[in-house]
């Protein structure tokens, strides 16, 4: 962790978060990361900055000064990548400065969770068993990803609506969609058998459908209905249906499967609903940058506090899959409806059951350090 004396040197942004500068030698585990696959993940962030840092996840663009700085750093890091992991690591420390995120309450740690890319058995037409649809984006959905463009007080708020009677009204909720609000529009990409898996695929934001003819179709996030995400795990806890000591995604999924008749009512407590689009390549999940995700190198963040594309050092005293402290370089390459807060990160854990097992067990405290271009001084997201 950073020296507490550095807290007096924090810079506070308009978002209220503090960014405390630290040295690379003070980053927990900096000398232990091999950085090999980090170079692959970096290439995707470099592509994002090279394409002028445009993402559907925010309507506000980087300033020209910030964009120029990131593009310059990316070019230097790209050249270093070609000379191996050690050269890449040295270039990071030469061109960037770590800043630890500190909350307004002076908390130095937040919550780390995990997500994955599910693989679901599917059919192209509905039958008695495969009767849960995976839907395309409806044509009448009007989506504002960041309402802060209209009113600063709404920054980070997503709005979804449709025009009815000449005015914009909220889009259909999950409950309404499950009840048939979008039936008959030919929006079905495929049909799956497991409603719990379909629900989790929406939470993850991507997935691959495996059809009976052994073809695979990978789907990426296309849009949400604009309603806020709500945790159904929290509902189960409040109802006493789930033991707090066992409140993991794996056990929530198990509850949905064990209670198929009650599952729709529980799922309806989360009004958010995700629509998908077909990907160009199978088994190549992409994040908010529009670039592929790298297991345990890509993370989803709250872009109000962690700038998309940026390198982020993640440090935790423990994670489920190893006994030693966990510290390594990630890149902020995705967002999520549930990923909100000053120190909040969702670590991408990979594809299928292995990714799910790792992701579902992760709900731990951890610290985040943004690696920020030296030429820009203090981090500023907007």
Long-range contacts (C-beta under 8 A, 24 or more apart in sequence): 1-26, 1-28, 1-100, 1-108, 1-315, 1-367, 2-26, 2-100, 2-108, 6-100, 7-102, 7-106, 10-102, 11-378, 11-379, 12-104, 13-378, 13-379, 13-380, 13-381, 14-382, 15-304, 15-305, 15-342, 15-381, 15-382, 16-103, 16-104, 16-342, 17-101, 17-102, 17-103, 17-104, 17-305, 17-342, 18-101, 18-102, 18-103, 18-104, 18-106, 19-99, 19-100, 19-101, 19-102, 19-370, 19-372, 19-378, 19-379, 20-99, 20-100, 20-102, 21-97, 21-98, 21-99, 21-378, 22-98, 22-99, 22-100, 22-369, 23-98, 24-92, 24-93, 24-98, 26-98, 27-98, 27-313, 27-315, 27-327, 27-369, 28-315, 28-325, 28-327, 28-367, 29-315, 29-325, 29-326, 29-327, 29-328, 30-313, 30-327, 32-327, 33-89, 33-327, 33-328, 33-329, 34-85, 35-85, 35-86, 35-88, 35-89, 35-329, 36-85, 37-294, 37-297, 38-85, 38-88, 38-297, 38-328, 38-329, 38-331, 39-81, 39-85, 39-88, 40-294, 40-297, 41-294, 41-297, 41-298, 41-330, 41-331, 41-333, 42-77, 42-78, 42-81, 42-88, 42-311, 42-331, 43-78, 43-81, 44-289, 44-291, 44-292, 44-293, 44-294, 44-298, 44-331, 44-333, 45-74, 45-289, 45-291, 45-309, 45-310, 45-311, 45-331, 45-332, 45-333, 46-74, 46-77, 46-78, 47-289, 47-291, 48-289, 48-290, 48-291, 48-308, 48-309, 48-333, 49-74, 49-309, 50-74, 53-308, 53-309, 55-288, 55-289, 55-290, 55-308, 56-145, 56-288, 57-145, 57-146, 57-288, 57-303, 57-308, 57-335, 58-145, 58-146, 58-303, 58-308, 59-144, 59-145, 59-146, 59-148, 59-149, 60-146, 60-148, 60-149, 60-382, 62-307, 65-376, 66-376, 66-380, 69-373, 69-375, 69-376, 70-309, 70-373, 72-373, 72-375, 73-373, 92-311, 92-329, 92-371, 95-373, 95-374, 96-311, 96-371, 96-372, 96-373, 96-374, 97-371, 97-372, 97-373, 97-374, 98-313, 98-369, 98-370, 98-371, 98-372, 99-369, 99-370, 99-372, 99-378, 99-379, 100-367, 100-368, 100-369, 101-305, 101-306, 101-342, 101-343, 101-367, 101-368, 101-369, 101-370, 103-342, 103-343, 104-342, 107-342, 107-343, 108-343, 108-367, 109-343, 109-365, 109-366, 109-367, 110-341, 110-342, 110-343, 110-344, 110-345, 110-365, 110-366, 110-367, 110-368, 111-341, 111-343, 111-344, 111-345, 111-363, 111-364, 111-365, 111-366, 112-314, 112-316, 112-319, 112-345, 112-346, 112-347, 112-362, 112-363, 112-364, 112-365, 112-366, 113-339, 113-345, 113-346, 113-347, 113-359, 113-362, 113-363, 114-346, 114-347, 114-348, 114-349, 114-358, 114-359, 114-360, 114-361, 114-362, 115-203, 115-204, 115-205, 115-300, 115-336, 115-346, 115-347, 115-348, 115-349, 115-359, 116-204, 116-348, 116-349, 116-350, 116-351, 116-352, 116-355, 116-356, 116-358, 116-359, 117-204, 117-206, 117-207, 117-208, 117-283, 117-285, 117-293, 117-350, 117-351, 117-352, 117-355, 118-197, 118-200, 118-201, 118-204, 118-207, 118-208, 118-352, 118-356, 119-207, 119-208, 119-210, 119-351, 119-352, 120-192, 120-194, 120-197, 120-198, 120-201, 120-207, 120-208, 120-209, 120-210, 121-192, 121-193, 121-194, 121-209, 121-210, 122-190, 122-191, 122-192, 122-209, 122-210, 122-211, 122-217, 123-190, 123-191, 123-192, 123-211, 123-212, 124-190, 124-191, 124-211, 125-191, 126-188, 126-191, 127-191, 129-193, 130-191, 130-192, 130-193, 131-191, 131-193, 132-191, 132-192, 132-193, 132-194, 132-195, 132-198, 133-187, 133-188, 133-189, 133-190, 133-191, 134-188, 134-189, 134-190, 134-191, 134-192, 134-198, 134-201, 134-207, 134-209, 134-219, 134-276, 135-177, 135-182, 135-187, 135-188, 135-189, 135-275, 135-276, 136-187, 136-188, 136-189, 136-222, 136-275, 136-276, 136-277, 137-187, 137-222, 137-223, 137-275, 137-276, 137-277, 138-182, 138-185, 138-187, 138-275, 141-171, 141-223, 141-225, 141-226, 141-275, 142-168, 142-171, 143-223, 143-224, 143-226, 144-226, 155-304, 156-302, 156-303, 156-304, 156-340, 158-224, 158-226, 158-228, 158-337, 159-226, 160-223, 160-224, 160-225, 160-226, 160-227, 161-226, 170-226, 170-227, 171-225, 171-226, 171-227, 172-225, 172-273, 173-225, 173-227, 173-268, 173-271, 173-273, 174-225, 174-227, 174-267, 174-268, 174-270, 174-271, 174-272, 174-273, 175-268, 175-271, 177-225, 177-273, 178-264, 178-267, 178-268, 187-275, 189-217, 189-219, 189-276, 189-278, 190-217, 194-257, 195-256, 195-260, 195-263, 195-264, 195-267, 196-253, 196-256, 196-257, 196-263, 197-253, 199-256, 199-267, 200-249, 200-253, 201-274, 202-272, 202-273, 202-274, 203-229, 203-274, 203-338, 205-274, 205-287, 205-334, 205-336, 206-276, 206-279, 206-285, 206-286, 207-276, 208-282, 208-283, 208-351, 216-282, 216-283, 217-278, 217-279, 217-282, 218-278, 218-279, 218-281, 218-282, 218-283, 218-284, 218-285, 219-276, 219-277, 219-278, 219-279, 220-276, 220-277, 220-278, 220-279, 220-285, 220-286, 221-274, 221-276, 221-277, 222-274, 222-275, 222-276, 222-277, 223-274, 223-275, 224-272, 224-273, 224-274, 224-275, 224-337, 225-271, 225-272, 225-273, 225-274, 225-275, 227-271, 227-272, 227-273, 228-271, 228-272, 228-337, 229-270, 229-272, 229-336, 229-337, 229-338, 230-269, 230-270, 230-271, 230-272, 231-270, 231-338, 232-266, 232-267, 232-269, 232-270, 235-266, 235-269, 236-266, 247-363, 248-360, 248-361, 248-363, 249-356, 249-359, 249-360, 250-356, 250-357, 250-360, 250-361, 253-360, 272-337, 283-351, 285-348, 285-351, 287-333, 287-334, 287-335, 287-348, 288-333, 288-334, 288-335, 289-333, 289-334, 291-333, 293-333, 293-334, 293-348, 294-331, 294-348, 295-348, 295-349, 295-350, 295-351, 295-355, 296-328, 296-330, 296-347, 296-348, 296-349, 296-350, 297-328, 297-329, 297-330, 297-331, 297-348, 298-330, 298-331, 298-333, 298-334, 298-348, 299-330, 299-331, 299-332, 299-333, 299-334, 299-345, 299-346, 299-347, 299-348, 300-332, 300-333, 300-334, 300-335, 300-336, 300-339, 300-345, 300-346, 300-348, 301-332, 301-334, 301-335, 301-339, 301-344, 301-345, 301-346, 302-335, 302-339, 302-340, 302-341, 302-342, 302-344, 303-332, 303-335, 303-381, 304-381, 304-382, 305-341, 305-342, 305-343, 305-344, 305-381, 306-332, 306-345, 306-368, 306-370, 306-381, 307-332, 307-370, 307-379, 307-381, 308-332, 308-333, 308-335, 309-333, 310-370, 310-371, 310-372, 311-370, 311-371, 312-345, 312-368, 312-369, 312-370, 312-371, 313-368, 313-369, 313-371, 314-345, 314-347, 314-366, 314-367, 314-368, 314-369, 315-366, 315-367, 315-368, 315-369, 316-364, 316-365, 316-366, 316-367, 317-364, 317-365, 318-364, 319-362, 319-364, 320-358, 320-361, 320-362, 320-364, 321-358, 321-361, 326-366, 329-371, 343-367, 343-368
